[in-house]
Amino acid sequence: MGNEITLRPARADEAGALSALAQRSKAHWGYDAEFMAAVRAELTYTGERLSESLFVVAEREGEVLGFFSLDGTGPRGELGNLWVDPPHIGTGIGRLLWTDAVRTARNMGWTELVLDAEPYAEGFYFAMGAREIGVVTSGSLPGRTLRQLMFPLME
């Protein structure tokens, strides 16, 4: 019973903890301090931001292991975030969050799920069935581009 992972909506009072988790997860890939300072604002969430989109956390025994967010109204929605706390990367938490994000988006009537991929997570998204549809400019670093991926939700 103690190893059960629960998926639930994020609470506004978790904004700081989710910000810290996203920043730890990003830093896990070896980015330097200058890079992390540049992306900090983009990876900082407020209670208001959490209420504007659907944020879902994976937790076990009160510990938040990761989270995702869905943005937009469809039929093409966005996976705005999918972060796993570094000690839990590679343990299936990302797949669990992805599966729930896809299920939730389908239940909302979306036909496509689009995301701007963290380069170190591209392999995960491709393994989940996403495909590249373009390139977008980073919201926090001038000159940096990210692959934009799409996952079809129609079965």
DRENMARDO-714523 format. One line per 2 residues: for each residue x, y, z of C-alpha. Coordinates in steps of 0.25 Angstrom, whole numbers. Last residue first. Layout:
BEGIN
X:Y:Z ~ ...
! end
This chain:
BEGIN
-30:25:-129 ~ -30:40:-129
-20:46:-120 ~ -8:49:-130
5:53:-122 ~ 12:65:-128
26:70:-126 ~ 32:83:-126
47:83:-126 ~ 54:93:-118
62:105:-123 ~ 72:114:-116
75:128:-122 ~ 70:136:-110
68:128:-98 ~ 55:128:-90
44:125:-99 ~ 52:116:-108
49:118:-122 ~ 41:107:-129
44:96:-139 ~ 34:87:-146
25:75:-147 ~ 34:64:-140
27:52:-136 ~ 21:46:-123
19:31:-121 ~ 23:29:-107
37:25:-111 ~ 38:39:-119
34:46:-106 ~ 45:38:-98
56:41:-108 ~ 53:56:-108
55:57:-93 ~ 69:62:-94
65:72:-104 ~ 54:78:-95
42:77:-105 ~ 33:88:-109
19:80:-108 ~ 7:77:-116
-5:68:-113 ~ -14:65:-124
-29:62:-125 ~ -34:68:-112
-48:64:-107 ~ -45:66:-92
-45:51:-90 ~ -34:50:-100
-26:61:-93 ~ -28:53:-80
-24:40:-86 ~ -11:46:-92
-7:53:-80 ~ -10:41:-71
-1:32:-81 ~ 10:43:-80
10:44:-65 ~ 11:29:-64
22:28:-74 ~ 30:39:-67
28:32:-54 ~ 33:19:-60
46:18:-51 ~ 56:25:-61
56:38:-54 ~ 51:37:-40
63:42:-33 ~ 63:54:-43
49:59:-40 ~ 40:56:-52
35:68:-61 ~ 25:68:-72
20:82:-75 ~ 12:90:-85
6:78:-92 ~ -1:86:-102
-15:85:-108 ~ -20:83:-122
-35:81:-122 ~ -33:87:-112
-35:97:-101 ~ -21:101:-97
-11:96:-87 ~ -8:83:-81
1:81:-69 ~ 10:70:-64
16:66:-51 ~ 27:58:-44
30:50:-31 ~ 23:59:-21
25:52:-7 ~ 12:51:1
13:36:2 ~ 15:35:-13
11:46:-22 ~ 9:48:-37
4:62:-39 ~ -6:68:-49
-6:82:-54 ~ -18:86:-62
-17:101:-67 ~ -21:114:-61
-21:110:-46 ~ -7:106:-46
-3:119:-52 ~ -10:126:-41
-3:118:-31 ~ 10:123:-37
20:115:-45 ~ 35:117:-48
41:109:-59 ~ 40:120:-69
46:130:-59 ~ 57:120:-56
61:118:-71 ~ 72:129:-72
78:126:-58 ~ 78:111:-62
86:114:-74 ~ 96:123:-66
98:112:-55 ~ 101:101:-66
92:91:-71 ~ 96:77:-67
83:69:-71 ~ 79:69:-56
78:84:-56 ~ 64:83:-64
59:73:-53 ~ 64:81:-42
57:94:-48 ~ 44:86:-50
44:81:-36 ~ 47:95:-30
36:101:-38 ~ 26:89:-34
30:92:-19 ~ 28:107:-20
14:105:-27 ~ 9:95:-17
0:104:-10 ~ -9:105:-23
-12:90:-22 ~ -8:81:-33
-19:71:-38 ~ -17:57:-34
-9:44:-38 ~ -6:35:-27
6:25:-27 ~ 4:13:-17
17:9:-11 ~ 11:10:3
0:0:0
! end
